Amino acid sequence: MNSINKDKRRTYETNLQKDYHDGLKLSYKYSTSLMKNIDSDDLYDTCLVNHGQFINELMNKGINYTNNKKKDKVFIQIWTTMLNTVSKGGDNSKGAVRLLHQTNQQRVSSL
């Protein structure tokens, strides 16, 4: 096996892992901000704004948030689930935000 190709693959995989970890940290940052505003009068709009800022920062940092099969990465899936739940309204809205934040805390603490 060619050591140059091996080094290229290693560098590529290291960069993928770094981007994934950076994405998780950004997700945690924005879910923390969302938790501070969980008692907002319009929680859905607050969630949309935070989600938009999160996606914008991912794009600005060049972090790819889909995998090769165009399937969203885990930190995007949990945001999508939270937005879908909050859009329905009801008693589960705050619980969805708390679950998003708890999931982010657990994933970031395991890095």
N, C-alpha and C positions, 0 to 999 in steps of 0.2 A: 504494500500500500504506500502510496506517495505521501510523504510527510507534509508537503505543502497543502494538499487537498485535505488532509486530516486537520491541519491547523485552521484552514478556512472554515471547515465544518464546525470546529470547536468554537471559533470566534462567532460564527453565525448563531449557534445555539446559546452561547453566553449572552449575546445581544438580545435574543428573544426572551431569555429568562429575565434579564434586566428590565426590558420593556414591560413584561408581565408584572414584575414586582413594583415598578413605578406606577403602573396602572392601578394596582391594588392600593397603593399609598394615596393616590389621588382620589380614588373612590372613598377611602376612609376620610380624607380631608373634607370632601363635600358632604358626606353623610353626617359628619360632626357638625358642620354648618347647618344642615337640615334639622338635626336634633335640637339645636338652639332655637329654632323657629317652629317647633312642632305644634305649638299652641296658636299658630297663625290662623286668622279668620278664614283665609282661603288656602288650605294646605296643598291642594292640587297645584295651584299656580306657583306656590313656593317650591314644590317638588320639581315642576317643569323648569323653573329658572335655574335651580341647582343642577339639574340634569344637563341642561344646555351649557352651563358653565363648565361642567365636568367634561362633556364631550369636546367642547371647544379647547380646553386645556390639553386633552389627549391629542387632538389634532395638531395643536401648536407645538407640542413636544415631539411630534412625529411618532407617537405610539399607535401601532396598529391594534385596533380593538376587535378585529375579527380574525379567526384563524384561516388557514388555507382553504377550507371548504365553505367559506362565507358564513360560518356559524359564529355567533357572538361569543366572546370570551366570558368567563364566569362573572367578572366584575360588571359586565354590561348586562348579563342575564338577570342578575339580582336587582339592578336598577329598573329594568323593563318590568319585572314582576311587581316591584313596588309601585311603579307608575300605574300599571293596570289595576291593581287593588285600590289605590287611592282614587283613581278616576271613577270608580263605582260608588265612592262615598261610604257613609255608614260608619259603624263602630270599628271596623277593621283597619281604617286608614292609618291611625297613629301606630297601631300594632305593626303594620307593614313597614313604616319608617323605622320603628325600633328594631325590627328584624333585619332590615338592611344594615343598620348601624352595627348591630351585634355581629352579623356575619362578617362585616368589614373588620371589626375589632379582632375577631378570631383569626382571620386570614393574615392580617398585618402582624399580629403577635407571633405567628408561626414562621415569619420570615427570618 
